[in-house]
Amino acid sequence: MVVSAIEHIRAGKLPNLSEAPAIKLYSTEAATEVAMEAVQLLGGNGWPSNAWSSWHTMRSR
C-alpha cells in the first residue's frame, strides 16, 4: 500500500486519497510498535541513562 503510493508519486500521478487514512494508520501502528519495543529493550530510562527516557520520548510524539 505504501509502496504503491510512492510509485504513483514517482510516476507523476496524484496519490490515491482513499488510501491515505489506511497508510496513516499503518504507519502510526508501526511506529508505536517500534517505540514499545524500544521501551521493552532499553527500559523506562533509556540506554544509557540520560535526561530523556525512551518512555518520555515515545509519549511526547
Stockholm file with secondary structure:
# STOCKHOLM 1.0

chainA/1-61         MVVSAIEHIRAGKLPNLSEAPAIKLYSTEAATEVAMEAVQLLGGNGWPSNAWSSWHTMRSR
#=GR chainA/1-61 SS CHHHHHHHHHTTCCCCTTSHHHHHHHHHHHHHHHHHHHHHHHCTTTTTTCSSCHHHHHHTC
#=GC SS_cons        CHHHHHHHHHTTCCCCTTSHHHHHHHHHHHHHHHHHHHHHHHCTTTTTTCSSCHHHHHHTC
//
